[in-house]
Amino acid sequence: MNLKKALSPAVVRTGMVGRTKEEIIDEMIEVLASTGKISDVERARAAIRERERKMSTGMEHGIAIPHGKTDAVTELLACVGVTAHDVDFGALDGKPSRIFIMTLSPVDRTGPHIQFLAEISQLLRSADKRQKLLEASSPDALLKALLA
């Protein structure tokens, strides 16, 4: 999976405004919907919410990776966002999240989905990288910090 192929400034947001897990999910779904690549936004939203009901995608170190599989997309879609405020995402470490990576994948294609999640997780292990993401003042700067 080439992260540069999956991510562009059009799907990267700084200054996200959501204050709850549900608001962040809705905000990120709207970012992905703006690509025109989701055939049914409500089905896509339901896939993400269903995955969250099974188990929170709040990780550690202020990161949440909401993701889901749906027939509302024909290819892997991804977006990245950061907030200036803490959001309770039910993280494994009990701490709030400020960095969000969402991905939607077709139901019948597992490989790209798993590879994307693995690559993103690897990238975000660095405390320095996470801090640069939080400090990014524009989508271009955030994308540059993520892919550097």
C-alpha positions as a Markdown table, in Angstrom:
| # | Residue | x | y | z |
|---|---|---|---|---|
| 1 | Met | 0.0 | 0.0 | 0.0 |
| 2 | Asn | 1.4 | 3.4 | -1.0 |
| 3 | Leu | 0.2 | 5.9 | 1.6 |
| 4 | Lys | 1.0 | 8.7 | -0.9 |
| 5 | Lys | -1.5 | 7.2 | -3.2 |
| 6 | Ala | -4.2 | 6.9 | -0.6 |
| 7 | Leu | -3.7 | 10.3 | 1.0 |
| 8 | Ser | -3.8 | 13.8 | -0.5 |
| 9 | Pro | -4.4 | 17.3 | 0.9 |
| 10 | Ala | -8.1 | 16.9 | -0.1 |
| 11 | Val | -8.6 | 14.2 | 2.6 |
| 12 | Val | -6.4 | 15.8 | 5.3 |
| 13 | Arg | -7.8 | 18.1 | 7.9 |
| 14 | Thr | -6.3 | 20.3 | 10.6 |
| 15 | Gly | -8.5 | 21.9 | 13.2 |
| 16 | Met | -11.3 | 19.3 | 13.2 |
| 17 | Val | -14.2 | 20.6 | 15.3 |
| 18 | Gly | -15.9 | 17.4 | 16.6 |
| 19 | Arg | -16.0 | 17.1 | 20.4 |
| 20 | Thr | -17.3 | 13.5 | 20.6 |
| 21 | Lys | -16.4 | 10.2 | 19.0 |
| 22 | Glu | -19.6 | 10.4 | 16.9 |
| 23 | Glu | -19.0 | 13.9 | 15.8 |
| 24 | Ile | -15.4 | 13.0 | 14.7 |
| 25 | Ile | -16.7 | 10.0 | 12.8 |
| 26 | Asp | -19.3 | 12.1 | 11.0 |
| 27 | Glu | -16.8 | 14.8 | 10.2 |
| 28 | Met | -14.4 | 12.3 | 8.7 |
| 29 | Ile | -17.1 | 10.5 | 6.8 |
| 30 | Glu | -17.9 | 13.9 | 5.2 |
| 31 | Val | -14.3 | 14.4 | 4.2 |
| 32 | Leu | -14.3 | 11.0 | 2.5 |
| 33 | Ala | -17.7 | 11.7 | 0.9 |
| 34 | Ser | -16.3 | 14.9 | -0.6 |
| 35 | Thr | -14.2 | 12.6 | -2.8 |
| 36 | Gly | -17.3 | 11.4 | -4.6 |
| 37 | Lys | -16.1 | 7.8 | -4.1 |
| 38 | Ile | -18.8 | 6.7 | -1.6 |
| 39 | Ser | -22.0 | 5.4 | -3.3 |
| 40 | Asp | -24.0 | 5.5 | 0.0 |
| 41 | Val | -22.7 | 7.8 | 2.8 |
| 42 | Glu | -25.2 | 6.4 | 5.4 |
| 43 | Arg | -24.0 | 2.8 | 4.7 |
| 44 | Ala | -20.4 | 3.9 | 5.0 |
| 45 | Arg | -21.2 | 5.7 | 8.3 |
| 46 | Ala | -23.0 | 2.6 | 9.6 |
| 47 | Ala | -20.0 | 0.4 | 8.8 |
| 48 | Ile | -17.7 | 2.7 | 10.9 |
| 49 | Arg | -20.1 | 2.9 | 13.7 |
| 50 | Glu | -20.7 | -0.9 | 13.7 |
| 51 | Arg | -17.0 | -1.5 | 14.0 |
| 52 | Glu | -16.8 | 1.0 | 16.9 |
| 53 | Arg | -19.6 | -0.9 | 18.7 |
| 54 | Lys | -17.7 | -4.1 | 18.5 |
| 55 | Met | -14.5 | -2.5 | 19.8 |
| 56 | Ser | -13.2 | 1.0 | 20.1 |
| 57 | Thr | -10.5 | 2.0 | 17.6 |
| 58 | Gly | -9.0 | 4.4 | 20.0 |
| 59 | Met | -5.4 | 3.3 | 20.3 |
| 60 | Glu | -2.7 | 4.8 | 22.5 |
| 61 | His | -0.7 | 8.0 | 22.4 |
| 62 | Gly | -3.7 | 10.2 | 21.4 |
| 63 | Ile | -4.5 | 8.2 | 18.2 |
| 64 | Ala | -7.7 | 6.8 | 16.9 |
| 65 | Ile | -8.1 | 4.8 | 13.7 |
| 66 | Pro | -11.8 | 4.4 | 13.0 |
| 67 | His | -12.2 | 2.0 | 10.1 |
| 68 | Gly | -14.7 | -0.2 | 8.4 |
| 69 | Lys | -15.6 | -2.4 | 5.4 |
| 70 | Thr | -18.6 | -1.6 | 3.2 |
| 71 | Asp | -20.0 | -2.2 | -0.2 |
| 72 | Ala | -20.5 | 1.6 | -0.5 |
| 73 | Val | -16.8 | 1.9 | -1.7 |
| 74 | Thr | -15.0 | 0.1 | -4.5 |
| 75 | Glu | -11.5 | 1.0 | -3.3 |
| 76 | Leu | -9.7 | 1.8 | -0.1 |
| 77 | Leu | -10.4 | 5.4 | 1.0 |
| 78 | Ala | -8.6 | 7.1 | 3.8 |
| 79 | Cys | -8.4 | 10.5 | 5.5 |
| 80 | Val | -6.4 | 12.0 | 8.4 |
| 81 | Gly | -7.4 | 14.7 | 10.8 |
| 82 | Val | -6.2 | 16.4 | 14.0 |
| 83 | Thr | -7.9 | 18.4 | 16.7 |
| 84 | Ala | -6.6 | 21.1 | 19.0 |
| 85 | His | -8.8 | 19.6 | 21.8 |
| 86 | Asp | -9.1 | 16.2 | 23.4 |
| 87 | Val | -11.7 | 13.7 | 22.3 |
| 88 | Asp | -12.7 | 10.7 | 24.3 |
| 89 | Phe | -12.5 | 7.8 | 21.8 |
| 90 | Gly | -12.4 | 5.0 | 24.4 |
| 91 | Ala | -8.7 | 4.5 | 23.8 |
| 92 | Leu | -6.8 | 1.5 | 25.1 |
| 93 | Asp | -4.7 | 3.6 | 27.4 |
| 94 | Gly | -7.7 | 5.6 | 28.7 |
| 95 | Lys | -6.3 | 8.8 | 27.3 |
| 96 | Pro | -8.1 | 11.2 | 24.9 |
| 97 | Ser | -7.3 | 11.2 | 21.2 |
| 98 | Arg | -6.3 | 14.2 | 18.9 |
| 99 | Ile | -5.0 | 12.3 | 15.8 |
| 100 | Phe | -7.6 | 10.5 | 13.7 |
| 101 | Ile | -7.1 | 8.3 | 10.7 |
| 102 | Met | -10.1 | 6.8 | 9.0 |
| 103 | Thr | -10.3 | 4.2 | 6.4 |
| 104 | Leu | -13.1 | 2.5 | 4.5 |
| 105 | Ser | -12.5 | -0.6 | 2.4 |
| 106 | Pro | -14.6 | -2.8 | 0.1 |
| 107 | Val | -16.0 | -5.8 | 1.9 |
| 108 | Asp | -14.3 | -8.2 | -0.5 |
| 109 | Arg | -10.8 | -6.8 | -0.4 |
| 110 | Thr | -8.9 | -7.5 | 2.9 |
| 111 | Gly | -5.2 | -7.0 | 1.8 |
| 112 | Pro | -5.1 | -3.2 | 1.2 |
| 113 | His | -7.1 | -2.6 | 4.4 |
| 114 | Ile | -4.8 | -4.5 | 6.6 |
| 115 | Gln | -1.7 | -3.2 | 4.9 |
| 116 | Phe | -2.8 | 0.4 | 5.3 |
| 117 | Leu | -3.6 | 0.0 | 9.0 |
| 118 | Ala | -0.2 | -1.7 | 9.6 |
| 119 | Glu | 1.7 | 1.1 | 7.7 |
| 120 | Ile | -0.2 | 3.9 | 9.6 |
| 121 | Ser | 0.4 | 2.2 | 12.9 |
| 122 | Gln | 4.1 | 1.9 | 12.2 |
| 123 | Leu | 4.4 | 5.5 | 11.2 |
| 124 | Leu | 2.7 | 6.8 | 14.3 |
| 125 | Arg | 4.9 | 5.0 | 16.7 |
| 126 | Ser | 7.2 | 8.0 | 16.8 |
| 127 | Ala | 6.4 | 10.6 | 19.4 |
| 128 | Asp | 8.2 | 13.1 | 17.3 |
| 129 | Lys | 6.0 | 12.4 | 14.3 |
| 130 | Arg | 2.9 | 12.6 | 16.4 |
| 131 | Gln | 3.9 | 15.9 | 17.7 |
| 132 | Lys | 4.6 | 17.3 | 14.2 |
| 133 | Leu | 1.1 | 16.2 | 13.1 |
| 134 | Leu | -0.4 | 18.0 | 16.0 |
| 135 | Glu | 1.6 | 21.2 | 15.2 |
| 136 | Ala | 0.7 | 21.1 | 11.5 |
| 137 | Ser | -1.1 | 24.3 | 10.5 |
| 138 | Ser | -2.4 | 23.2 | 7.1 |
| 139 | Pro | -3.4 | 20.0 | 5.3 |
| 140 | Asp | -0.2 | 20.2 | 3.2 |
| 141 | Ala | 2.0 | 20.5 | 6.3 |
| 142 | Leu | 0.1 | 17.7 | 8.0 |
| 143 | Leu | 0.6 | 15.4 | 5.0 |
| 144 | Lys | 4.2 | 16.3 | 4.7 |
| 145 | Ala | 4.8 | 15.6 | 8.4 |
| 146 | Leu | 3.0 | 12.2 | 8.1 |
| 147 | Leu | 4.8 | 11.0 | 5.0 |
| 148 | Ala | 8.3 | 12.4 | 5.8 |
